[in-house]
Amino acid sequence: MTAKPGTYNDNDPIGVLDVTILSNLVLDKVLGIKDLRTDKRIDFVGGIRGLGELKRRVDNGEMKVAFALYPVSMKQIIDIADTGNIMPPKTTWLPRQTRQPQHEPKLRSGLVIHELC
């Protein structure tokens, strides 16, 4: 799916995120899911588990629909931090850019260090 221009705020660093657009235009308006953290009708699959896990959950009837989103870019994270905002729920999974075995690449401390110039 591709959001139509004008259906989201492309001047808002949070408003341009795939997760925000999906949440506002599909999950909220179409499915009535208002709170991603507490609604029992939604679940999240970490990116490391892949599209196969999403397909499995839909194929076996555990879920009715699945959405796969591109991860947020480092530039998007910096833009959000620079405006004093915080990341929306479930947007902190980042792909590891190394040849080492894949692990959930979430910092245990929950902190991200941004170089100050």
DSSP file (Angstrom, degrees, kcal/mol; ACC not computed):
  #  RESIDUE AA STRUCTURE BP1 BP2  ACC     N-H-->O    O-->H-N    N-H-->O    O-->H-N    TCO  KAPPA ALPHA  PHI   PSI    X-CA   Y-CA   Z-CA
    1    1 A M              0   0    0      0, 0.0     2,-0.4     0, 0.0     0, 0.0   0.000 360.0 360.0 360.0 148.0    0.0    0.0    0.0
    2    2 A T        -     0   0    0      0, 0.0     2,-0.2     0, 0.0     0, 0.0  -0.997 360.0-124.1-130.3 128.0    1.1    3.6   -0.6
    3    3 A A        -     0   0    0     -2,-0.4     3,-0.1     1,-0.1     5,-0.1  -0.470  30.0-115.8 -70.8 138.4   -0.5    6.5    1.2
    4    4 A K    >   -     0   0    0     -2,-0.2     3,-2.0     1,-0.1     4,-0.2  -0.493  36.9 -97.4 -72.1 140.4   -1.9    9.1   -1.1
    5    5 A P  T 3  S+     0   0    0      0, 0.0    -1,-0.1     0, 0.0     4,-0.1  -0.302 111.7  30.7 -55.1 140.9   -0.3   12.5   -0.9
    6    6 A G  T 3  S+     0   0    0      2,-0.4    -2,-0.1    -3,-0.1     3,-0.0   0.316  93.1  94.6  91.1  -8.7   -2.3   14.8    1.4
    7    7 A T  S <  S+     0   0    0     -3,-2.0     2,-0.3     1,-0.0    -3,-0.1   0.495  92.2  30.5 -92.2  -3.1   -3.5   12.0    3.7
    8    8 A Y  S    S-     0   0    0     -4,-0.2     2,-1.0    -5,-0.1    -2,-0.4  -0.954  91.2-100.4-146.5 163.1   -0.6   12.6    6.1
    9    9 A N    >   -     0   0    0     -2,-0.3     3,-1.3     1,-0.1     6,-0.1  -0.758  29.1-174.2 -91.2 102.5    1.5   15.5    7.3
   10   10 A D  T 3  S+     0   0    0     -2,-1.0    -1,-0.1     1,-0.3     6,-0.1   0.443  82.4  61.7 -80.3   3.6    4.8   15.3    5.4
   11   11 A N  T 3  S+     0   0    0      4,-0.0    -1,-0.3     1,-0.0    -2,-0.1   0.457  88.1  83.5 -98.2  -5.0    6.2   18.2    7.4
   12   12 A D  S <> S-     0   0    0     -3,-1.3     4,-1.5     1,-0.1    68,-0.1  -0.882  72.0-148.8-100.8 119.1    5.8   16.2   10.7
   13   13 A P  T  4 S+     0   0    0      0, 0.0    67,-0.2     0, 0.0    -1,-0.1   0.775 102.4  40.0 -61.9 -24.3    8.8   13.9   11.4
   14   14 A I  T >4 S+     0   0    0      2,-0.1     3,-1.3     1,-0.1     6,-0.3   0.819 109.1  60.8 -87.1 -35.7    6.4   11.5   13.2
   15   15 A G  T 34 S+     0   0    0      1,-0.3    -6,-0.1    -6,-0.1    -1,-0.1   0.727 100.4  55.0 -64.0 -23.4    3.6   11.9   10.7
   16   16 A V  T 3< S+     0   0    0     -4,-1.5    -1,-0.3    -8,-0.1    -2,-0.1   0.564  81.5 110.8 -88.5  -8.4    5.7   10.6    7.8
   17   17 A L  S <> S-     0   0    0     -3,-1.3     4,-2.4     1,-0.1     3,-0.4  -0.415  73.5-129.5 -68.2 140.0    6.5    7.3    9.4
   18   18 A D  H  > S+     0   0    0      1,-0.2     4,-2.9     2,-0.2     5,-0.3   0.893 109.1  54.5 -53.5 -42.0    4.9    4.2    7.9
   19   19 A V  H  > S+     0   0    0      1,-0.2     4,-2.3     2,-0.2    -1,-0.2   0.864 108.5  47.9 -65.1 -35.7    3.7    3.1   11.3
   20   20 A T  H  > S+     0   0    0     -3,-0.4     4,-2.9    -6,-0.3     5,-0.3   0.922 113.3  47.1 -69.2 -44.3    2.0    6.5   11.9
   21   21 A I  H  X S+     0   0    0     -4,-2.4     4,-2.7     2,-0.2     5,-0.4   0.937 115.4  45.6 -63.5 -46.9    0.3    6.5    8.5
   22   22 A L  H  X>S+     0   0    0     -4,-2.9     5,-2.3    -5,-0.2     4,-2.0   0.930 114.9  48.4 -60.5 -45.8   -0.8    2.8    9.0
   23   23 A S  I  <>S+     0   0    0     -4,-2.3     5,-2.5    -5,-0.3     6,-0.3   0.929 118.3  38.4 -62.1 -46.8   -2.0    3.5   12.5
   24   24 A N  I  <>S+     0   0    0     -4,-2.9     5,-1.1     3,-0.2    -2,-0.2   0.917 125.8  32.8 -72.7 -44.1   -4.0    6.6   11.6
   25   25 A L  I  <5S+     0   0    0     -4,-2.7    -3,-0.2    -5,-0.3    -2,-0.2   0.756 134.5  14.8 -91.1 -25.4   -5.5    5.7    8.3
   26   26 A V  I  X>S+     0   0    0     -4,-2.0     5,-2.0    -5,-0.4     4,-1.4   0.784 125.9  41.6-114.0 -59.5   -6.0    1.9    8.6
   27   27 A L  I  4<S+     0   0    0     -5,-2.3     6,-3.3     3,-0.2    -3,-0.2   0.922 127.7  30.0 -62.4 -45.4   -5.8    0.7   12.2
   28   28 A D  I  ><S+     0   0    0     -5,-2.5     4,-1.2    -6,-0.3    -4,-0.2   0.976 128.6  34.5 -77.9 -59.8   -7.8    3.6   13.7
   29   29 A K  T  4<S+     0   0    0     -5,-1.1    -3,-0.2    -6,-0.3    -2,-0.2   0.861 131.8  27.1 -70.3 -36.7  -10.2    4.7   10.9
   30   30 A V  T  <5S+     0   0    0     -4,-1.4    -3,-0.2     3,-0.1    -1,-0.1   0.890 134.4  27.0 -92.9 -44.6  -10.9    1.3    9.4
   31   31 A L  T  4<S-     0   0    0     -5,-2.0    -3,-0.2     2,-0.1    -2,-0.2   0.531  95.1-126.1-100.4  -7.6  -10.4   -1.2   12.2
   32   32 A G     <  +     0   0    0     -4,-1.2     2,-0.9    -6,-0.3    -4,-0.3   0.720  54.6 150.8  71.7  20.6  -11.2    1.0   15.2
   33   33 A I        +     0   0    0     -6,-3.3    -1,-0.2    -7,-0.2     3,-0.1  -0.785  11.0 166.2 -88.7 108.5   -7.9    0.3   17.0
   34   34 A K        +     0   0    0     -2,-0.9     2,-0.6     1,-0.2    -1,-0.2   0.827  62.2  42.8 -93.6 -37.8   -7.1    3.4   19.0
   35   35 A D    >>  -     0   0    0      1,-0.1     4,-2.2    -7,-0.0     3,-0.6  -0.924  58.2-168.9-120.7 107.6   -4.4    2.3   21.4
   36   36 A L  T 34 S+     0   0    0     -2,-0.6    -1,-0.1     1,-0.2     6,-0.1   0.735  87.3  55.7 -65.5 -23.1   -1.6    0.1   19.9
   37   37 A R  T 34 S+     0   0    0      1,-0.1    -1,-0.2    52,-0.0    -2,-0.0   0.808 121.1  21.0 -80.6 -29.2   -0.3   -0.7   23.4
   38   38 A T  T <4 S+     0   0    0     -3,-0.6     2,-0.2     3,-0.0    -2,-0.2   0.631  85.1 112.5-119.1 -16.6   -3.4   -2.1   24.9
   39   39 A D    ><  -     0   0    0     -4,-2.2     3,-1.2     1,-0.2    -6,-0.0  -0.443  54.0-150.9 -67.0 125.7   -5.8   -3.2   22.2
   40   40 A K  T 3  S+     0   0    0      1,-0.3    -1,-0.2    -2,-0.2    -4,-0.0   0.600  88.3  70.9 -72.8 -11.7   -6.1   -7.0   22.4
   41   41 A R  T 3  S+     0   0    0     22,-0.0     2,-0.4     2,-0.0    -1,-0.3   0.465  93.1  64.6 -85.5  -0.1   -6.8   -7.3   18.6
   42   42 A I    <   +     0   0    0     -3,-1.2     2,-0.3    -6,-0.1    21,-0.0  -0.947  55.6 175.9-127.6 145.2   -3.3   -6.3   17.6
   43   43 A D        -     0   0    0     -2,-0.4     2,-0.4     2,-0.0    -3,-0.0  -0.934  20.6-132.7-139.5 161.9    0.1   -8.0   18.1
   44   44 A F        -     0   0    0     -2,-0.3     2,-0.5     2,-0.0    46,-0.0  -0.948   7.9-160.6-123.2 139.6    3.6   -7.2   17.0
   45   45 A V        -     0   0    0     -2,-0.4     5,-0.1     2,-0.0     9,-0.0  -0.980  27.4-121.5-118.0 121.5    6.2   -9.4   15.4
   46   46 A G    >   -     0   0    0     -2,-0.5     3,-1.9     1,-0.1     4,-0.4  -0.290  23.9-115.7 -61.7 146.5    9.8   -8.3   15.5
   47   47 A G  G >  S+     0   0    0      1,-0.3     3,-1.1     2,-0.2    -1,-0.1   0.741 110.0  68.3 -56.7 -27.5   11.5   -7.9   12.2
   48   48 A I  G 3  S+     0   0    0      1,-0.3    -1,-0.3     2,-0.1     3,-0.1   0.771  91.9  61.1 -66.0 -24.3   14.0  -10.6   12.9
   49   49 A R  G <> S-     0   0    0     -3,-1.9     4,-0.7     1,-0.1    -1,-0.3   0.656 101.0-154.2 -79.5 -15.5   11.2  -13.2   12.7
   50   50 A G  H X>  -     0   0    0     -3,-1.1     4,-1.0    -4,-0.4     3,-0.7   0.146  31.3 -57.1  77.2 174.5   10.5  -12.2    9.1
   51   51 A L  H 3> S+     0   0    0      1,-0.2     4,-2.6     2,-0.2     5,-0.2   0.773 124.4  70.2 -65.2 -27.6    7.6  -12.3    6.8
   52   52 A G  H 3> S+     0   0    0      1,-0.2     4,-2.6     2,-0.2    -1,-0.2   0.873  97.0  50.8 -58.5 -38.8    7.3  -16.0    7.2
   53   53 A E  H <X S+     0   0    0     -3,-0.7     4,-2.1    -4,-0.7    -1,-0.2   0.888 110.1  49.2 -67.9 -39.1    6.0  -15.5   10.8
   54   54 A L  H  X S+     0   0    0     -4,-1.0     4,-1.7     2,-0.2    -2,-0.2   0.940 113.1  47.2 -63.0 -46.4    3.4  -13.0    9.6
   55   55 A K  H  X S+     0   0    0     -4,-2.6     4,-3.2     1,-0.2     5,-0.2   0.908 110.5  52.7 -61.3 -43.5    2.3  -15.4    6.9
   56   56 A R  H  X S+     0   0    0     -4,-2.6     4,-2.3     1,-0.2     6,-0.3   0.917 108.2  50.2 -59.3 -45.1    2.1  -18.3    9.4
   57   57 A R  H  <>S+     0   0    0     -4,-2.1     6,-2.2     1,-0.2     5,-0.9   0.850 116.1  41.3 -65.3 -34.8   -0.1  -16.4   11.8
   58   58 A V  H ><5S+     0   0    0     -4,-1.7     3,-1.4     4,-0.2    -2,-0.2   0.922 114.2  51.6 -77.2 -44.8   -2.5  -15.4    9.1
   59   59 A D  H 3<5S+     0   0    0     -4,-3.2    -2,-0.2     1,-0.3    -3,-0.2   0.843 110.6  48.1 -61.8 -34.9   -2.5  -18.8    7.4
   60   60 A N  T 3<5S-     0   0    0     -4,-2.3    -1,-0.3    -5,-0.2    -2,-0.2   0.432 115.8-113.4 -88.8   3.4   -3.2  -20.7   10.6
   61   61 A G  T < 5S+     0   0    0     -3,-1.4    -3,-0.2     2,-0.3    -2,-0.1   0.463  84.3 120.7  84.8   0.0   -6.1  -18.3   11.5
   62   62 A E  S   <S+     0   0    0     -5,-0.9     2,-0.3    -6,-0.3    -4,-0.2   0.871  84.3  20.9 -63.6 -35.6   -4.4  -16.8   14.6
   63   63 A M        -     0   0    0     -6,-2.2    -2,-0.3    -9,-0.1    -1,-0.1  -0.935  65.4-145.8-131.0 154.4   -4.6  -13.4   12.9
   64   64 A K  S    S+     0   0    0     -2,-0.3     2,-0.3     1,-0.3    -1,-0.1   0.779  83.0   7.0 -89.0 -30.6   -6.9  -12.0   10.1
   65   65 A V        -     0   0    0      2,-0.0     2,-0.3    -8,-0.0    -1,-0.3  -0.985  61.0-157.4-151.0 153.7   -4.4   -9.7    8.5
   66   66 A A        -     0   0    0     -2,-0.3     2,-0.4    -3,-0.1   -12,-0.0  -0.988   2.7-160.2-135.7 146.8   -0.7   -8.8    8.8
   67   67 A F        -     0   0    0     -2,-0.3     2,-0.5     2,-0.0    -2,-0.0  -0.993   3.5-159.7-125.9 132.4    1.2   -5.7    7.8
   68   68 A A        -     0   0    0     -2,-0.4     2,-0.3   -14,-0.0    -2,-0.0  -0.952  15.0-168.3-110.8 130.8    5.0   -5.5    7.2
   69   69 A L        -     0   0    0     -2,-0.5     3,-0.1     3,-0.0    -2,-0.0  -0.868  26.3-109.0-118.9 149.8    6.6   -2.1    7.4
   70   70 A Y        -     0   0    0     -2,-0.3   -51,-0.2     1,-0.1   -52,-0.2  -0.497  46.3-105.2 -67.5 145.1   10.0   -0.8    6.5
   71   71 A P        -     0   0    0      0, 0.0    23,-0.1     0, 0.0    -1,-0.1  -0.360  40.7 -96.0 -68.3 155.3   12.1    0.0    9.6
   72   72 A V        -     0   0    0     21,-0.4     2,-0.1    19,-0.3   -55,-0.0  -0.401  42.2-119.4 -67.5 149.1   12.6    3.6   10.4
   73   73 A S     >  -     0   0    0      1,-0.1     4,-2.0    -3,-0.1     5,-0.1  -0.465  17.8-114.4 -86.7 162.3   15.8    5.1    9.1
   74   74 A M  H  > S+     0   0    0      1,-0.2     4,-2.5     2,-0.2     5,-0.2   0.879 118.9  56.4 -62.8 -36.3   18.5    6.6   11.3
   75   75 A K  H  > S+     0   0    0      1,-0.2     4,-2.8     2,-0.2    -1,-0.2   0.907 105.6  50.5 -61.6 -41.4   17.7   10.0    9.7
   76   76 A Q  H  > S+     0   0    0      2,-0.2     4,-2.2     1,-0.2    -1,-0.2   0.910 110.4  49.6 -64.0 -40.9   14.1    9.7   10.8
   77   77 A I  H  X S+     0   0    0     -4,-2.0     4,-2.5     2,-0.2    -2,-0.2   0.928 112.9  46.6 -62.3 -45.1   15.1    8.9   14.4
   78   78 A I  H  X S+     0   0    0     -4,-2.5     4,-3.0     2,-0.2    -2,-0.2   0.912 110.6  52.5 -64.7 -42.8   17.5   11.9   14.5
   79   79 A D  H  X S+     0   0    0     -4,-2.8     4,-1.0     1,-0.2    -1,-0.2   0.904 111.9  46.4 -59.2 -41.4   14.8   14.2   13.0
   80   80 A I  H  <>S+     0   0    0     -4,-2.2     5,-2.1     2,-0.2     3,-0.4   0.918 114.2  46.9 -68.0 -43.7   12.3   13.1   15.6
   81   81 A A  H ><5S+     0   0    0     -4,-2.5     3,-1.7     1,-0.2    -2,-0.2   0.902 108.3  56.1 -64.3 -40.6   14.9   13.5   18.4
   82   82 A D  H 3<5S+     0   0    0     -4,-3.0    -1,-0.2     1,-0.3    -2,-0.2   0.754 105.9  51.3 -65.4 -23.6   15.9   16.9   17.1
   83   83 A T  T 3<5S-     0   0    0     -4,-1.0    -1,-0.3    -3,-0.4    -2,-0.2   0.397 118.2-112.0 -92.8   3.4   12.3   18.1   17.4
   84   84 A G  T < 5S+     0   0    0     -3,-1.7    -3,-0.2     1,-0.2    -2,-0.1   0.623  75.3 129.0  79.9  12.6   12.0   16.9   21.0
   85   85 A N      < -     0   0    0     -5,-2.1     2,-0.3    -6,-0.2    -1,-0.2  -0.399  52.1-128.2 -93.2 173.6    9.6   14.2   20.2
   86   86 A I        -     0   0    0     -2,-0.1    -1,-0.0    -3,-0.1    -5,-0.0  -0.875  31.6 -94.8-119.4 157.2    9.6   10.5   21.0
   87   87 A M        -     0   0    0     -2,-0.3     3,-0.1     1,-0.1     5,-0.1  -0.384  42.8-110.1 -69.2 143.6    9.2    7.5   18.8
   88   88 A P    >   -     0   0    0      0, 0.0     3,-1.1     0, 0.0    -1,-0.1  -0.225  53.7 -69.1 -65.1 164.9    5.7    6.0   18.4
   89   89 A P  T 3  S+     0   0    0      0, 0.0   -53,-0.0     0, 0.0   -52,-0.0  -0.247 116.9  11.0 -57.0 142.0    5.0    2.6   19.9
   90   90 A K  T 3  S+     0   0    0     -3,-0.1     3,-0.2     1,-0.1   -71,-0.0   0.737  94.7 108.4  65.5  28.6    6.8   -0.4   18.2
   91   91 A T    <   +     0   0    0     -3,-1.1   -19,-0.3     1,-0.1    -1,-0.1   0.296  49.8  86.5-113.5   9.6    9.1    1.7   16.0
   92   92 A T        +     0   0    0     -4,-0.1     2,-0.6    -5,-0.1    -1,-0.1   0.337  54.1 112.4 -97.5   9.5   12.4    1.0   17.7
   93   93 A W        -     0   0    0     -3,-0.2   -21,-0.4    13,-0.1    13,-0.1  -0.724  47.2-174.6 -79.9 123.0   13.3   -2.2   16.0
   94   94 A L        -     0   0    0     -2,-0.6     2,-0.2    11,-0.3   -21,-0.1  -0.956  25.6-116.9-120.6 137.5   16.4   -1.4   13.8
   95   95 A P        -     0   0    0      0, 0.0     2,-0.3     0, 0.0     9,-0.1  -0.484  31.9-118.2 -70.8 140.8   18.0   -3.8   11.3
   96   96 A R        -     0   0    0     -2,-0.2     2,-0.1     7,-0.2     6,-0.0  -0.640  15.9-153.1 -80.1 134.2   21.6   -4.7   12.2
   97   97 A Q        +     0   0    0     -2,-0.3     2,-0.3     2,-0.0    -1,-0.1  -0.243  62.0  89.6-102.8  43.2   24.1   -3.5    9.5
   98   98 A T  S    S-     0   0    0      2,-0.2    -2,-0.1    -2,-0.1     4,-0.0  -0.787  80.1-119.3-130.3 174.1   26.8   -6.2   10.2
   99   99 A R  S    S+     0   0    0     -2,-0.3     3,-0.1     2,-0.0    -2,-0.0   0.381  79.2 110.8 -93.5   2.2   27.7   -9.7    9.1
  100  100 A Q  S    S-     0   0    0      1,-0.2    -2,-0.2     3,-0.0     3,-0.1  -0.304  87.3 -74.4 -71.5 161.6   27.3  -11.0   12.6
  101  101 A P        -     0   0    0      0, 0.0     2,-0.3     0, 0.0    -1,-0.2  -0.252  59.0-103.3 -55.3 143.5   24.4  -13.3   13.5
  102  102 A Q        +     0   0    0     -3,-0.1     2,-0.3   -54,-0.1    -3,-0.0  -0.521  47.8 165.6 -75.0 133.2   21.1  -11.5   13.7
  103  103 A H        -     0   0    0     -2,-0.3    -7,-0.2    -3,-0.1    -3,-0.0  -0.926  56.6 -76.7-135.0 160.4   19.7  -10.8   17.1
  104  104 A E        -     0   0    0     -2,-0.3     2,-1.6     1,-0.1   -11,-0.0  -0.481  50.0-147.5 -58.4 112.1   17.0   -8.4   18.2
  105  105 A P        +     0   0    0      0, 0.0     2,-0.5     0, 0.0   -11,-0.3  -0.253  49.8 130.7 -86.6  52.5   19.1   -5.2   17.9
  106  106 A K        -     0   0    0     -2,-1.6     2,-0.2   -13,-0.1   -13,-0.1  -0.896  61.5-118.1-105.3 129.7   17.4   -3.3   20.7
  107  107 A L    >   -     0   0    0     -2,-0.5     3,-0.7     1,-0.2     5,-0.0  -0.433  14.2-139.1 -66.5 134.5   19.7   -1.7   23.2
  108  108 A R  T 3  S+     0   0    0      1,-0.3    -1,-0.2    -2,-0.2    -2,-0.0   0.854 103.2  52.4 -62.7 -34.3   19.1   -3.0   26.7
  109  109 A S  T 3  S-     0   0    0      2,-0.2    -1,-0.3     1,-0.1     3,-0.1   0.712 102.7-132.4 -75.7 -18.3   19.4    0.4   28.2
  110  110 A G    <   +     0   0    0     -3,-0.7     2,-0.3     1,-0.3    -2,-0.1   0.559  65.6 125.4  77.8   6.9   16.8    1.8   25.8
  111  111 A L        -     0   0    0      2,-0.0     2,-0.4     0, 0.0    -1,-0.3  -0.776  45.6-160.5-102.5 144.5   19.1    4.7   25.1
  112  112 A V        -     0   0    0     -2,-0.3     2,-0.5    -3,-0.1     0, 0.0  -0.984  15.4-138.9-119.9 134.2   20.3    5.9   21.7
  113  113 A I        -     0   0    0     -2,-0.4     2,-0.5     2,-0.0    -2,-0.0  -0.818  15.0-165.7 -97.3 127.9   23.4    8.1   21.6
  114  114 A H        -     0   0    0     -2,-0.5     2,-0.2   -33,-0.0    -2,-0.0  -0.962  23.8-122.4-115.0 120.7   23.3   10.9   19.1
  115  115 A E        -     0   0    0     -2,-0.5     2,-0.5     1,-0.1    -2,-0.0  -0.421  23.4-143.0 -64.8 129.1   26.6   12.6   18.2
  116  116 A L              0   0    0     -2,-0.2    -1,-0.1     1,-0.1     0, 0.0  -0.822 360.0 360.0 -95.7 130.7   26.4   16.3   19.0
  117  117 A C              0   0    0     -2,-0.5    -1,-0.1     0, 0.0    -2,-0.0   0.419 360.0 360.0 -94.3 360.0   28.3   18.6   16.6
